[in-house]
């Protein structure tokens, strides 16, 4: 199966990785060659840091954030 992922930010790359692990042929379509202000990752950096989110969010958010760190280490 061929998949096109629109965006090369954190979410797009995670999706591309997940599809590739499942045997799909993945193409990533990006608006630029580098991370810039057109990517959600540029604006939502705090959401990538579970410690920052854990200060003001529900405990579940901090728990899920820590689980996501384990996911990143696995890839």
C-alpha positions as CSV (number, residue, x, y, z in Angstrom):
1,X,0.0,0.0,0.0
2,X,1.3,3.5,-0.8
3,X,0.7,6.3,1.7
4,X,1.3,10.0,1.4
5,X,1.8,11.9,4.7
6,X,1.2,15.6,4.5
7,X,3.6,17.4,6.9
8,X,7.0,16.6,8.3
9,X,6.5,17.8,11.9
10,X,6.3,15.5,14.8
11,X,2.8,14.2,14.1
12,X,3.5,13.6,10.4
13,X,6.8,11.8,11.1
14,X,5.1,9.6,13.7
15,X,2.4,8.7,11.2
16,X,4.9,8.0,8.5
17,X,6.9,5.8,10.9
18,X,3.8,3.8,12.0
19,X,2.8,3.2,8.4
20,X,6.3,2.2,7.3
21,X,6.5,-0.3,10.2
22,X,3.4,-1.9,8.9
23,X,5.0,-2.4,5.5
24,X,3.5,0.6,3.6
25,X,5.5,2.5,1.1
26,X,5.5,6.0,2.6
27,X,6.1,9.4,1.0
28,X,6.3,12.6,3.1
29,X,5.1,15.8,1.6
30,X,6.5,18.9,3.4
31,X,6.0,22.6,2.8
32,X,9.7,23.3,3.3
33,X,13.0,21.5,3.8
34,X,13.3,22.4,7.5
35,X,11.0,22.8,10.5
36,X,9.5,26.3,10.3
37,X,6.4,28.2,11.4
38,X,4.2,26.2,9.0
39,X,4.5,23.1,11.3
40,X,2.4,22.5,14.4
41,X,5.6,21.3,16.0
42,X,7.0,24.8,15.8
43,X,4.2,26.3,17.8
44,X,3.3,23.4,20.2
45,X,6.7,22.6,21.6
46,X,5.5,22.5,25.2
47,X,3.2,19.7,24.4
48,X,6.3,17.6,23.5
49,X,7.6,18.1,27.0
50,X,5.6,16.0,29.5
51,X,7.1,17.9,32.5
52,X,5.7,21.2,31.2
53,X,2.3,19.8,30.6
54,X,2.2,18.0,33.9
55,X,2.4,21.3,35.9
56,X,-1.1,22.4,35.0
57,X,-2.9,19.5,33.3
58,X,-4.8,16.6,34.7
59,X,-2.6,13.7,36.0
60,X,-3.6,11.6,33.0
61,X,-1.9,14.0,30.7
62,X,1.4,13.7,32.5
63,X,1.1,9.9,32.5
64,X,0.4,9.8,28.8
65,X,3.3,12.2,28.2
66,X,5.7,9.9,30.0
67,X,4.4,6.9,28.0
68,X,5.0,8.9,24.8
69,X,8.7,9.4,25.9
70,X,9.1,5.6,26.0
71,X,7.6,5.4,22.5
72,X,10.1,7.9,21.2
73,X,13.0,6.0,22.6
74,X,11.7,2.8,20.9
75,X,11.9,4.5,17.5
